[in-house]
């Protein structure tokens, strides 16, 4: 019985260490800071800034989810928000904006390529659509 308790304690220690290591991941910290920046922008009276903030909230949250880094995100988000001054938010905004712009550009390029590919495979406008498949014979 004592051995089971020791194994469970060791496993719990490893899980905590893994969680702590994940919490210090620089990409996760950057995304959390960009969530703070995005939240600040989403409260702006400027319509473009407000829209960018809303998009940033969704994008950076998705990055965190994609990495499986949403455990204790509320606590981390609160910690970062309390640490960041308005000057920190302004200083971080270009980095967050560049990341969001690059993702938007890549998504637009992918959409363009998809549209071109679909256009290539579409029947010509002067060709009638293909007939529906024949019904199977009654059994």
SERO-4910 file (N, C-alpha, C, O; in steps of 0.05 Angstrom, whole numbers):
BEGIN
 pado doro    nc1    nc2    nc3   cac1   cac2   cac3    cc1    cc2    cc3    oc1    oc2    oc3
  Unk    A     17    -24      0      0      0      0     17     25      0     12     45    -14
  Unk    A     39     24     16     56     48     17     69     53    -10     72     77    -17
  Unk    A     75     32    -25     87     36    -51     68     50    -70     76     66    -86
  Unk    A     42     43    -69     22     56    -86     20     85    -79     18    102    -97
  Unk    A     21     92    -54     20    120    -45     44    135    -56     42    158    -66
  Unk    A     68    123    -55     92    136    -65     91    139    -95     99    160   -105
  Unk    A     81    119   -109     79    122   -138     59    144   -145     64    160   -163
  Unk    A     36    145   -131     17    166   -136     28    193   -130     23    212   -145
  Unk    A     44    196   -109     56    221   -102     76    229   -123     78    253   -130
  Unk    A     92    210   -133    111    216   -154     97    225   -180    106    244   -193
  Unk    A     76    211   -187     61    218   -211     49    246   -208     50    262   -227
  Unk    A     39    252   -185     27    279   -180     49    300   -182     44    322   -193
  Unk    A     73    295   -172     95    313   -173    103    318   -202    108    341   -210
  Unk    A    104    297   -218    111    300   -246     90    316   -261     96    332   -278
  Unk    A     65    311   -255     43    326   -268     45    355   -261     41    372   -278
  Unk    A     50    361   -236     53    389   -227     77    402   -241     75    425   -250
  Unk    A     99    388   -243    123    398   -256    117    403   -285    126    424   -296
  Unk    A    103    385   -298     96    389   -327     78    413   -330     82    429   -348
  Unk    A     59    416   -312     41    440   -313     57    465   -309     51    485   -322
  Unk    A     76    465   -290     92    489   -285    109    495   -309    113    519   -316
  Unk    A    120    475   -322    137    479   -346    120    491   -368    129    509   -382
  Unk    A     95    481   -371     78    492   -392     70    521   -386     68    537   -404
  Unk    A     67    527   -360     59    554   -353     80    574   -359     74    598   -364
  Unk    A    105    566   -361    127    584   -367    134    584   -396    154    598   -404
  Unk    A    120    570   -413    125    570   -441    123    598   -453    103    611   -450
  Unk    A    145    608   -466    144    635   -476    122    641   -496    111    662   -496
  Unk    A    116    621   -513     94    625   -533     67    629   -518     51    645   -527
  Unk    A     63    614   -497     38    616   -482     37    643   -468     16    656   -468
  Unk    A     59    652   -457     60    678   -444     55    700   -464     39    719   -458
  Unk    A     67    698   -487     62    719   -508     33    719   -516     21    740   -519
  Unk    A     21    696   -520     -8    695   -528    -26    706   -506    -45    719   -512
  Unk    A    -19    700   -481    -35    711   -459    -32    742   -458    -51    756   -454
  Unk    A     -8    752   -462     -4    781   -463    -19    793   -486    -30    815   -484
  Unk    A    -19    779   -509    -35    789   -532    -65    788   -527    -80    804   -538
  Unk    A    -74    770   -510   -102    770   -502   -108    795   -486   -129    808   -489
  Unk    A    -89    803   -468    -93    828   -453    -94    852   -471   -111    869   -469
  Unk    A    -75    853   -491    -75    874   -510   -101    875   -526   -113    896   -530
  Unk    A   -110    851   -535   -134    849   -551   -159    858   -534   -177    872   -545
  Unk    A   -159    851   -509   -182    859   -492   -182    889   -489   -203    902   -489
  Unk    A   -158    901   -486   -157    930   -484   -166    943   -510   -182    963   -509
  Unk    A   -158    933   -532   -166    944   -558   -196    941   -562   -209    958   -574
  Unk    A   -207    919   -553   -236    914   -557   -253    933   -542   -277    936   -547
  Unk    A   -242    948   -523   -256    968   -508   -252    996   -519   -263   1015   -508
  Unk    A   -238    998   -541   -232   1024   -553   -256   1037   -566   -273   1022   -576
  Unk    A   -259   1063   -564   -281   1076   -579   -276   1076   -609   -295   1080   -625
  Unk    A   -251   1071   -618   -245   1070   -646   -255   1044   -658   -248   1022   -648
  Unk    A   -272   1045   -679   -284   1021   -690   -264   1001   -701   -267    977   -697
  Unk    A   -243   1011   -714   -222    993   -725   -207    979   -703   -201    955   -704
  Unk    A   -200    994   -682   -185    982   -659   -203    962   -645   -194    941   -636
  Unk    A   -229    969   -642   -248    951   -629   -250    925   -644   -251    903   -632
  Unk    A   -252    926   -671   -254    903   -687   -229    886   -686   -230    861   -684
  Unk    A   -206    899   -687   -180    885   -685   -178    871   -658   -168    848   -656
  Unk    A   -187    884   -637   -187    872   -610   -204    847   -609   -196    827   -597
  Unk    A   -228    849   -620   -245    826   -620   -234    802   -636   -235    779   -627
  Unk    A   -222    808   -659   -209    787   -675   -185    775   -659   -181    751   -659
  Unk    A   -170    793   -646   -147    783   -631   -155    765   -608   -142    745   -603
  Unk    A   -177    772   -594   -186    755   -572   -192    727   -582   -184    707   -570
  Unk    A   -206    725   -605   -212    698   -616   -187    684   -625   -183    660   -620
  Unk    A   -170    699   -640   -146    686   -651   -127    676   -629   -118    653   -630
  Unk    A   -120    693   -610   -101    685   -590   -112    664   -571    -97    647   -561
  Unk    A   -138    665   -566   -150    643   -550   -148    617   -566   -141    596   -554
  Unk    A   -152    618   -592   -150    594   -608   -121    583   -608   -117    558   -608
  Unk    A   -102    600   -608    -74    591   -607    -69    576   -580    -56    555   -580
  Unk    A    -80    588   -559    -76    575   -533    -90    547   -532    -79    528   -523
  Unk    A   -115    547   -543   -129    521   -544   -115    501   -562   -113    477   -555
  Unk    A   -104    510   -584    -90    492   -602    -65    479   -590    -58    457   -597
  Unk    A    -53    494   -571    -30    482   -557    -38    467   -532    -21    456   -519
  Unk    A    -64    468   -526    -73    455   -501    -64    470   -477    -58    459   -456
  Unk    A    -62    497   -479    -50    513   -458    -71    530   -444    -65    553   -436
  Unk    A    -95    520   -441   -116    536   -428   -120    529   -399   -137    541   -386
  Unk    A   -105    510   -388   -107    504   -360    -98    529   -344    -76    540   -349
  Unk    A   -114    537   -325   -108    560   -308   -104    586   -324    -89    604   -315
  Unk    A   -115    587   -348   -111    611   -364   -124    636   -351   -114    658   -354
  Unk    A   -146    632   -336   -158    655   -323   -139    667   -303   -136    691   -301
  Unk    A   -126    650   -287   -107    660   -268    -83    673   -281    -74    694   -272
  Unk    A    -72    661   -302    -50    672   -316    -57    698   -330    -42    717   -330
  Unk    A    -81    699   -341    -91    723   -354    -93    746   -334    -85    768   -339
  Unk    A   -105    739   -311   -107    759   -290    -80    769   -281    -76    793   -277
  Unk    A    -61    751   -277    -34    759   -269    -21    778   -289    -10    798   -282
  Unk    A    -23    770   -315    -11    787   -336    -25    814   -338    -12    835   -341
  Unk    A    -51    814   -336    -66    839   -338    -59    858   -315    -57    882   -319
  Unk    A    -54    847   -291    -46    864   -268    -18    874   -271    -12    896   -261
  Unk    A     -1    858   -284     27    866   -287     31    887   -309     48    904   -308
  Unk    A     14    886   -330     18    902   -353      7    931   -349    -16    935   -341
  Unk    A     25    950   -354     17    978   -352      6    986   -380      9    972   -399
  Unk    A     -7   1009   -382    -15   1019   -408      8   1021   -428      5   1016   -451
  Unk    A     32   1029   -417     56   1030   -435     64   1002   -444     73    998   -467
  Unk    A     61    982   -427     67    954   -435     48    945   -457     56    932   -476
  Unk    A     23    952   -454      2    945   -474      9    958   -501      7    945   -521
  Unk    A     16    983   -500     24    997   -525     49    984   -537     51    982   -561
  Unk    A     68    977   -520     93    965   -530     88    937   -542    102    929   -561
  Unk    A     70    923   -531     64    895   -540     46    895   -564     46    876   -580
  Unk    A     30    916   -568     11    917   -590     23    912   -618     10    897   -633
  Unk    A     46    923   -625     56    917   -652     63    888   -656     58    877   -678
  Unk    A     73    875   -636     80    846   -638     54    830   -642     52    813   -660
  Unk    A     34    836   -626      8    822   -628     -5    827   -655    -15    809   -668
  Unk    A     -4    853   -663    -16    860   -688     -2    847   -712    -16    838   -730
  Unk    A     24    845   -711     39    832   -733     32    802   -734     29    791   -756
  Unk    A     29    790   -711     22    761   -711     -6    757   -722    -10    739   -738
  Unk    A    -25    774   -714    -52    772   -724    -53    778   -754    -68    765   -769
  Unk    A    -39    798   -763    -38    805   -791    -27    783   -808    -37    777   -830
  Unk    A     -5    770   -799      7    748   -814    -13    725   -816    -15    713   -837
  Unk    A    -28    719   -795    -47    697   -796    -70    704   -815    -79    687   -830
  Unk    A    -79    729   -814   -101    738   -832    -92    737   -861   -107    728   -878
  Unk    A    -67    745   -866    -57    744   -894    -55    715   -904    -62    709   -926
  Unk    A    -45    698   -886    -43    669   -894    -70    657   -899    -74    642   -918
  Unk    A    -90    665   -883   -117    654   -887   -129    665   -913   -142    650   -927
  Unk    A   -124    690   -919   -134    702   -944   -121    688   -968   -134    683   -988
  Unk    A    -95    683   -966    -81    669   -988    -92    641   -992    -96    632  -1015
  Unk    A    -97    627   -970   -108    600   -972   -136    601   -985   -143    584  -1001
  Unk    A   -152    621   -977   -179    624   -989   -177    630  -1019   -193    620  -1035
  Unk    A   -158    646  -1026   -154    653  -1055   -147    628  -1070   -158    623  -1092
  Unk    A   -128    612  -1060   -120    587  -1074   -143    568  -1075   -147    554  -1096
  Unk    A   -159    566  -1054   -182    548  -1055   -202    557  -1076   -212    541  -1091
  Unk    A   -207    583  -1077   -225    594  -1097   -216    588  -1125   -232    580  -1143
  Unk    A   -190    591  -1130   -178    586  -1157   -181    556  -1163   -188    549  -1186
  Unk    A   -176    539  -1144   -178    510  -1149   -207    502  -1155   -212    486  -1173
  Unk    A   -225    513  -1140   -253    507  -1145   -262    517  -1172   -278    504  -1186
  Unk    A   -252    540  -1180   -258    552  -1206   -248    534  -1228   -262    530  -1248
  Unk    A   -224    523  -1225   -212    505  -1245   -229    479  -1248   -231    468  -1270
  Unk    A   -241    470  -1227   -255    445  -1228   -285    449  -1233   -300    429  -1236
  Unk    A   -294    474  -1235   -322    479  -1240   -328    474  -1270   -311    479  -1287
  Unk    A   -352    465  -1276   -359    461  -1305   -360    489  -1318   -367    509  -1306
  Unk    A   -354    489  -1343   -355    514  -1359   -384    524  -1359   -402    508  -1358
  Unk    A   -387    550  -1361   -413    563  -1361   -431    553  -1384   -455    553  -1381
  Unk    A   -419    546  -1407   -435    538  -1430   -441    508  -1430   -455    499  -1448
  Unk    A   -431    494  -1410   -436    465  -1409   -460    460  -1390   -461    472  -1368
  Unk    A   -478    443  -1398   -500    437  -1380   -489    420  -1356   -469    407  -1359
  Unk    A   -502    422  -1334   -493    406  -1311   -496    376  -1317   -512    368  -1333
  Unk    A   -479    360  -1304   -480    331  -1308   -507    321  -1298   -518    330  -1279
  Unk    A   -517    300  -1312   -543    289  -1304   -540    275  -1277   -518    266  -1270
  Unk    A   -561    273  -1262   -559    259  -1236   -555    229  -1241   -561    219  -1263
  Unk    A   -543    215  -1222   -538    186  -1226   -565    171  -1230   -585    179  -1219
  Unk    A   -564    150  -1245   -588    134  -1251   -597    121  -1225   -580    113  -1208
  Unk    A   -623    118  -1222   -634    105  -1199   -628     75  -1201   -628     64  -1223
  Unk    A   -623     62  -1178   -618     33  -1180   -643     18  -1187   -665     27  -1181
  Unk    A   -640     -5  -1201   -664    -20  -1209   -679    -30  -1184   -667    -36  -1164
  Unk    A   -705    -31  -1186   -721    -41  -1163   -713    -71  -1158   -708    -86  -1176
  Unk    A   -714    -77  -1133   -707   -105  -1127   -731   -122  -1120   -728   -146  -1114
***
